[in-house]
Amino acid sequence: MSASIFPTAVKELRFFLSQTGEASVPLRQFLISKYPLIKKANPALPILIREAYGVPPTLTTRYEFGREVKTNLEGLSISDIENTIKGLCK
Protein backbone atom coordinates (compact mmCIF):
# COMPACT_ATOMS: atom_id res chain seq x y z
CA MET A 1 0.00 0.00 0.00
CA SER A 2 1.44 3.28 -0.99
CA ALA A 3 1.05 6.18 1.37
CA SER A 4 -2.62 7.06 1.07
CA ILE A 5 -3.62 10.55 2.03
CA PHE A 6 -7.18 10.69 3.28
CA PRO A 7 -9.48 13.51 2.25
CA THR A 8 -10.05 16.27 4.80
CA ALA A 9 -13.61 14.99 5.30
CA VAL A 10 -12.17 11.96 7.15
CA LYS A 11 -11.66 13.07 10.74
CA GLU A 12 -10.83 9.80 12.54
CA LEU A 13 -10.25 6.08 11.96
CA ARG A 14 -11.12 3.58 14.69
CA PHE A 15 -10.07 -0.05 14.33
CA PHE A 16 -11.68 -2.65 16.62
CA LEU A 17 -10.26 -6.14 16.87
CA SER A 18 -9.98 -9.11 19.18
CA GLN A 19 -6.65 -9.74 20.87
CA THR A 20 -6.86 -13.49 20.35
CA GLY A 21 -9.67 -14.08 17.83
CA GLU A 22 -8.87 -15.81 14.56
CA ALA A 23 -11.15 -13.45 12.64
CA SER A 24 -8.96 -10.50 13.68
CA VAL A 25 -5.66 -11.99 12.48
CA PRO A 26 -5.71 -10.34 9.00
CA LEU A 27 -6.56 -6.93 10.49
CA ARG A 28 -3.84 -7.29 13.10
CA GLN A 29 -1.29 -8.18 10.41
CA PHE A 30 -2.47 -5.29 8.25
CA LEU A 31 -2.05 -2.82 11.12
CA ILE A 32 1.41 -4.14 11.99
CA SER A 33 2.64 -3.73 8.43
CA LYS A 34 0.73 -0.69 7.15
CA TYR A 35 0.04 1.54 10.18
CA PRO A 36 3.43 3.34 9.96
CA LEU A 37 2.83 4.22 6.28
CA ILE A 38 -0.71 5.46 6.90
CA LYS A 39 0.33 7.52 9.92
CA LYS A 40 3.34 9.00 8.12
CA ALA A 41 1.13 10.13 5.24
CA ASN A 42 -1.59 11.43 7.61
CA PRO A 43 0.18 12.68 10.76
CA ALA A 44 -2.75 14.81 11.98
CA LEU A 45 -5.39 12.11 11.49
CA PRO A 46 -6.33 10.32 14.72
CA ILE A 47 -6.02 6.55 14.21
CA LEU A 48 -7.34 4.60 17.18
CA ILE A 49 -6.78 0.88 17.68
CA ARG A 50 -9.06 -0.78 20.21
CA GLU A 51 -8.52 -4.37 21.28
CA ALA A 52 -11.09 -6.32 23.26
CA TYR A 53 -11.82 -9.98 23.76
CA GLY A 54 -14.35 -11.41 21.32
CA VAL A 55 -14.88 -8.24 19.29
CA PRO A 56 -15.34 -8.73 15.53
CA PRO A 57 -12.85 -6.80 13.37
CA THR A 58 -14.43 -3.52 12.30
CA LEU A 59 -13.45 -0.07 11.11
CA THR A 60 -15.41 3.00 12.15
CA THR A 61 -14.69 6.08 10.07
CA ARG A 62 -15.75 9.46 11.42
CA TYR A 63 -16.37 12.13 8.82
CA GLU A 64 -16.95 15.84 9.22
CA PHE A 65 -20.18 16.91 10.92
CA GLY A 66 -19.98 13.81 13.15
CA ARG A 67 -21.18 11.29 10.56
CA GLU A 68 -19.81 7.80 11.26
CA VAL A 69 -19.65 4.77 9.01
CA LYS A 70 -18.98 1.32 10.45
CA THR A 71 -17.39 -1.26 8.15
CA ASN A 72 -17.27 -4.94 9.02
CA LEU A 73 -13.83 -6.41 8.21
CA GLU A 74 -14.61 -9.96 9.31
CA GLY A 75 -13.66 -12.58 6.75
CA LEU A 76 -11.56 -10.17 4.68
CA SER A 77 -7.98 -10.87 3.69
CA ILE A 78 -5.18 -8.36 4.19
CA SER A 79 -5.50 -7.21 0.56
CA ASP A 80 -9.29 -6.83 0.94
CA ILE A 81 -8.75 -4.71 4.06
CA GLU A 82 -6.25 -2.60 2.14
CA ASN A 83 -8.76 -2.09 -0.68
CA THR A 84 -11.43 -1.07 1.85
CA ILE A 85 -9.06 1.51 3.33
CA LYS A 86 -8.14 2.77 -0.14
CA GLY A 87 -11.85 3.24 -0.84
CA LEU A 88 -11.92 5.87 1.90
CA CYS A 89 -9.36 7.92 -0.01
CA LYS A 90 -11.67 8.60 -2.93
Phi, psi and omega in degrees: 000122175287167181294109180266127177261122182280148177296159183294343177292336177278119184255339182194144172242131177235118177259131176242132179206160178273142180292328186237352185291141180294327181294338182268356183301311180299320179294319179299315179294322177299313182295322179297319185271328189252343181306313181302321179292317181296315183292323179295322180282339183226065187296334182269352182279122176291125176239111183255137178239117183244122178250135177207149183294128174078010181275133177289149180291122180219161175234125173250124180251124177259128179255175178299157183067018174078006179289133180237141178235125180257128182241125178280126181253008182292133178084001179269147175278174179300318181291326177293321177297317178299318179294325176296316179295318179298328178298335179286341184275359182269000000 
